[in-house]
Amino acid sequence: PRALQDFKENRVPSRRLPDGLRMDLAAGQEAVRTDALIKEFGLHTICESGRCPNKGEGWAKGTATFMLMGALCTRTCRFCAVNKGTPAPLDEDEPARIAEASKQMGLKHVVLTSVNRDDLPDQGANHFARTISAIKDAISGVAVEVLTPDFQGRRECLEIVLAAQPVVYNHNVETVPRLYKQVRPGSKYDRSLNILKMAKEIAPNIPTKSGLMLGCGESFDEVKEVLRDLRAVGCDFLTLGQYLRPTRDQLPVKRYVEPEEFDQLGEYAWSIGFKMVHSGPLVRSSYHAEELANQL
């Protein structure tokens, strides 16, 4: 049939994952315990929903990045494996459950992220703030890092989150401006930059952080230009990692970036003033986040 012929002619061939990107997925006792706690409390993690390649390692250490406000996202980013659709109403008990799970896991550094909730009047900002406060009430001396959506560029939403005093504020630009329509439909590069700029204006004492995934078709010089843009808005921390296609429903990998190129970009980032840089194929925005924050 013609449809089958078109599919065969236009499909993107699968590529063998380079050896350096092959992860040990074996689950140790601590990973099994983490999985059980997350299921017991009815929580979502980006580790699972986003098909993070470091899930086994992170869970084996008793760490996880909690994903707030359900498992359905209102946007259709083409790199992301999180399911898209119309989310359910907010679960008002979720902040308390995350706090208790974090306590039972013995966490001292908790990372919170979320799906986009463009359906909510406050974009979910108050839910972030309530969760930060609940964790701080439950665990003495805990550090809470947040990785938020762009809140449609609304300053008042950002003010709500930052008033809860996270230890790090993260918003990822993800890719270079030229690829936004292809990679992040519904998002805007300038809006993401402005969110980071506003965060620094609102709470200059809170470090800001951003990240990119490489291998989507960007050039070396385009990445350097984005790094300069991030520094121009005062971004403090940077993560650079390899894009890995979660399933065949997402964008294909254009190329696997060599470790030497990650090193070169990392060195460039240090040279233009970033205070902390993690650059490598398996780096993710919340990977080893506690180590990054501990160096403050």
C-alpha positions as CSV (number, residue, x, y, z in Angstrom):
1,P,0.0,0.0,0.0
2,R,1.1,3.6,-0.7
3,A,0.9,4.6,3.0
4,L,3.3,1.8,4.0
5,Q,5.7,2.7,1.2
6,D,5.6,6.4,2.3
7,F,6.3,5.3,5.9
8,K,9.3,3.2,4.8
9,E,10.7,6.0,2.7
10,N,10.3,8.8,5.3
11,R,10.9,7.1,8.6
12,V,14.0,8.0,10.6
13,P,16.2,5.0,11.0
14,S,16.9,3.9,14.6
15,R,20.4,4.5,15.8
16,R,22.6,2.5,18.0
17,L,23.1,4.3,21.3
18,P,26.8,5.1,21.8
19,D,28.5,3.0,24.5
20,G,29.1,6.1,26.6
21,L,25.3,6.7,26.8
22,R,24.4,3.2,27.9
23,M,23.1,3.1,31.5
24,D,23.0,0.4,34.1
25,L,19.3,0.0,34.7
26,A,19.6,-2.5,37.5
27,A,17.6,-1.5,40.5
28,G,19.2,-1.9,43.9
29,Q,17.4,-2.1,47.2
30,E,17.3,1.7,47.7
31,A,15.8,2.1,44.2
32,V,13.1,-0.4,44.9
33,R,12.3,1.4,48.2
34,T,12.1,4.8,46.4
35,D,9.8,3.3,43.8
36,A,7.6,1.8,46.5
37,L,7.3,5.1,48.4
38,I,6.4,7.1,45.3
39,K,3.7,4.6,44.5
40,E,2.5,4.5,48.1
41,F,2.0,8.2,48.2
42,G,0.5,8.4,44.8
43,L,3.1,10.8,43.4
44,H,4.6,11.5,40.0
45,T,8.3,12.0,39.2
46,I,9.9,13.4,36.1
47,C,12.3,10.4,36.5
48,E,9.4,8.2,35.3
49,S,7.2,10.5,33.3
50,G,10.1,12.0,31.4
51,R,11.9,8.6,31.0
52,C,15.1,10.0,32.6
53,P,18.2,7.9,31.7
54,N,19.5,8.4,35.2
55,K,16.5,7.1,37.1
56,G,18.2,3.9,38.2
57,E,21.2,5.8,39.6
58,G,19.1,8.5,41.2
59,W,16.6,6.1,42.8
60,A,19.5,3.9,44.1
61,K,20.7,7.0,46.0
62,G,17.2,7.7,47.4
63,T,16.8,10.8,45.3
64,A,14.0,11.8,43.0
65,T,12.6,14.9,41.2
66,F,8.9,15.2,42.1
67,M,6.6,16.4,39.3
68,L,3.7,18.5,40.6
69,M,0.1,18.9,39.5
70,G,-0.5,15.6,37.7
71,A,0.9,13.7,34.8
72,L,-0.7,15.5,31.9
73,C,0.8,18.6,30.3
74,T,-1.0,21.4,28.5
75,R,1.8,21.9,26.0
76,T,3.1,19.7,23.2
77,C,6.9,20.0,23.4
78,R,8.2,17.5,20.9
79,F,11.2,16.3,22.9
80,C,9.3,15.4,26.0
81,A,7.7,12.1,26.9
82,V,5.3,13.5,29.5
83,N,1.8,12.8,28.3
84,K,-0.2,15.7,26.8
85,G,-3.9,16.4,27.5
86,T,-6.4,18.2,29.7
87,P,-5.2,17.9,33.3
88,A,-7.4,17.0,36.3
89,P,-8.1,19.6,39.0
90,L,-5.3,20.2,41.4
91,D,-4.8,17.6,44.2
92,E,-4.8,19.8,47.3
93,D,-3.2,17.1,49.4
94,E,-0.2,16.6,47.1
95,P,2.2,19.1,48.9
96,A,1.7,17.2,52.2
97,R,2.3,13.8,50.6
98,I,5.4,15.0,48.9
99,A,6.7,16.4,52.2
100,E,6.1,13.1,54.0
101,A,7.6,11.1,51.2
102,S,10.7,13.3,51.2
103,K,11.0,12.9,54.9
104,Q,10.7,9.1,54.7
105,M,13.3,9.1,51.9
106,G,15.7,11.0,54.1
107,L,16.1,13.8,51.6
108,K,18.1,16.9,52.4
109,H,17.8,18.4,48.9
110,V,14.5,18.1,47.1
111,V,13.9,19.1,43.5
112,L,10.4,20.1,42.4
113,T,9.2,20.4,38.8
114,S,5.8,20.3,37.2
115,V,3.8,19.9,34.0
116,N,2.7,23.1,32.3
117,R,-0.7,24.1,33.7
118,D,-1.8,26.9,31.3
119,D,-5.4,26.0,32.4
120,L,-4.9,27.4,35.9
121,P,-5.3,31.2,36.7
122,D,-2.0,31.2,38.5
123,Q,-0.2,28.7,36.3
124,G,0.3,26.5,39.4
125,A,2.5,29.0,41.2
126,N,0.7,28.8,44.5
127,H,0.9,25.0,44.4
128,F,4.7,25.3,44.0
129,A,4.8,27.6,47.0
130,R,2.6,25.4,49.2
131,T,4.8,22.4,48.4
132,I,8.0,24.2,49.2
133,S,6.6,25.3,52.5
134,A,5.2,21.8,53.4
135,I,8.7,20.3,52.8
136,K,10.4,22.9,54.9
137,D,7.9,22.3,57.7
138,A,8.5,18.6,57.6
139,I,12.3,18.5,57.3
140,S,14.6,20.7,59.3
141,G,17.4,22.3,57.2
142,V,16.1,21.0,53.9
143,A,17.0,22.7,50.6
144,V,14.3,22.9,48.0
145,E,15.2,23.6,44.3
146,V,12.5,24.3,41.8
147,L,12.4,23.8,38.0
148,T,9.3,25.7,36.8
149,P,7.5,26.3,33.5
150,D,7.6,29.8,32.0
151,F,4.3,30.8,33.7
152,Q,3.4,32.5,30.4
153,G,5.9,35.2,31.4
154,R,3.8,36.4,34.3
155,R,5.9,38.2,36.9
156,E,3.2,37.8,39.7
157,C,3.4,34.0,39.4
158,L,7.2,34.1,39.7
159,E,6.9,36.3,42.7
160,I,4.7,33.7,44.5
161,V,7.2,30.9,44.0
162,L,10.3,32.9,44.9
163,A,8.6,34.2,48.1
164,A,8.7,30.6,49.3
165,Q,12.6,30.9,49.2
166,P,13.7,27.9,47.1
167,V,17.5,27.4,47.3
168,V,17.8,27.5,43.5
169,Y,15.4,28.7,40.8
170,N,15.7,26.8,37.5
171,H,14.0,27.4,34.2
172,N,15.4,25.6,31.1
173,V,15.6,27.3,27.7
174,E,16.2,23.7,26.3
175,T,17.4,24.6,22.8
176,V,18.5,27.4,20.5
177,P,16.0,30.1,19.2
178,R,16.0,28.7,15.6
179,L,14.6,25.4,16.8
180,Y,11.9,26.6,19.2
181,K,9.0,26.1,16.8
182,Q,10.1,22.6,16.0
183,V,11.2,21.5,19.5
184,R,9.1,23.7,21.9
185,P,5.8,24.7,20.2
186,G,3.8,26.9,22.6
187,S,7.0,28.3,24.2
188,K,9.1,31.3,23.3
189,Y,12.8,31.8,23.7
190,D,12.6,35.5,24.7
191,R,9.9,34.7,27.2
192,S,12.1,32.0,28.9
193,L,15.1,34.4,29.0
194,N,12.9,37.1,30.5
195,I,11.6,34.7,33.2
196,L,15.2,34.1,34.3
197,K,15.9,37.9,34.2
198,M,12.8,38.6,36.3
199,A,13.8,35.9,38.8
200,K,17.1,37.6,39.4
201,E,15.4,41.0,39.8
202,I,12.8,39.7,42.3
203,A,15.2,37.6,44.4
204,P,18.9,38.5,43.6
205,N,20.0,36.2,46.5
206,I,18.5,33.1,44.9
207,P,20.8,31.5,42.2
208,T,19.2,31.0,38.8
209,K,19.9,28.0,36.7
210,S,19.1,26.9,33.1
211,G,19.9,24.1,30.8
212,L,20.0,22.9,27.2
213,M,19.8,19.6,25.5
214,L,22.2,19.1,22.6
215,G,21.8,17.0,19.5
216,C,18.5,18.5,18.2
217,G,20.2,20.2,15.2
218,E,21.8,23.2,16.8
219,S,25.3,24.4,15.9
220,F,28.2,24.9,18.2
221,D,28.1,28.7,17.7
222,E,24.3,28.8,18.3
223,V,24.9,27.2,21.7
224,K,27.6,29.7,22.6
225,E,25.2,32.5,21.7
226,V,22.6,31.1,24.0
227,L,25.1,30.9,26.8
228,R,26.0,34.5,26.3
229,D,22.2,35.4,26.4
230,L,21.9,33.5,29.7
231,R,24.8,35.3,31.3
232,A,23.3,38.6,30.1
233,V,20.2,38.0,32.2
234,G,22.3,37.0,35.2
235,C,21.9,33.2,35.0
236,D,24.3,31.6,37.5
237,F,24.2,27.8,36.9
238,L,24.2,25.8,33.7
239,T,23.6,22.3,32.6
240,L,24.3,20.9,29.1
241,G,23.3,17.3,28.2
242,Q,22.7,15.1,25.3
243,Y,19.1,14.8,24.0
244,L,18.0,11.2,24.0
245,R,14.8,10.3,22.2
246,P,12.4,8.9,24.9
247,T,10.2,7.0,22.4
248,R,9.4,7.0,18.7
249,D,6.7,9.6,19.3
250,Q,9.3,12.3,20.0
251,L,11.8,14.1,17.8
252,P,14.7,11.9,16.5
253,V,18.2,12.6,17.7
254,K,20.1,14.6,14.9
255,R,23.5,13.7,16.3
256,Y,25.3,12.4,19.3
257,V,27.6,15.1,20.6
258,E,31.1,14.1,21.3
259,P,32.3,14.4,25.0
260,E,35.1,16.7,23.8
261,E,32.5,19.2,22.5
262,F,30.7,19.1,25.9
263,D,34.1,19.9,27.5
264,Q,34.7,22.8,25.1
265,L,31.2,24.3,25.8
266,G,31.7,23.8,29.5
267,E,35.0,25.6,29.4
268,Y,33.4,28.4,27.4
269,A,30.6,28.7,30.0
270,W,33.1,29.0,32.8
271,S,35.1,31.6,30.9
272,I,32.0,33.9,30.5
273,G,31.1,33.9,34.1
274,F,28.8,31.0,35.0
275,K,29.3,30.1,38.7
276,M,28.6,26.4,38.3
277,V,28.6,24.3,35.1
278,H,27.7,20.6,34.5
279,S,28.3,19.6,30.9
280,G,28.3,16.1,29.6
281,P,26.2,13.5,27.7
282,L,24.2,12.2,30.7
283,V,23.8,15.6,32.5
284,R,20.2,16.6,33.2
285,S,18.8,19.7,34.9
286,S,18.3,17.9,38.2
287,Y,21.1,15.3,37.9
288,H,23.4,15.7,40.9
289,A,21.5,18.9,41.8
290,E,22.4,18.5,45.4
291,E,26.1,18.5,44.6
292,L,25.7,21.7,42.6
293,A,23.9,23.5,45.3
294,N,26.3,22.2,48.0
295,Q,29.0,24.2,46.3
296,L,27.2,27.5,46.8
